């Protein structure tokens, strides 16, 4: 794995994670690093699905964003549930 592919994956993860956070309609108690991680995971999962289904760029990109948005909602709910302060 080359350094440019790692950097491009991180860049895509940042963009996908930020778009996913904008789409989810609530305050998310997750930080920037968690957003990037979720974006990378959503991007990888959506990329695999889009590649396997032979989809074009835009449909694959939309799939990556939807997966990342679902992950943001799940992780935010878990973080909120773990916070037991009144």
QUIPETA-V157406 format. One record per pair of residues at least 6 apart in sequence whose C-alpha atoms are under 7 Angstrom apart, sorted by the first residue. I is the first residue (numbers start at 1). J is the second residue. Records with the same first field share a line. If there is no record, write none. Layout:
BEGIN
I->J  J
END
This chain:
BEGIN
9->40
10->40
13->36  37  39  40  43
14->36  39
16->39  43  65  68
17->35  36  38  39  68
18->35
19->65
20->65  68  69  72
21->69  72
23->69
24->69  73
28->76
29->76  79  80
30->76
38->68  71  72
39->68
42->64  65  67  68
43->64
45->64
46->60  63  64  67
47->60  64
50->60
END
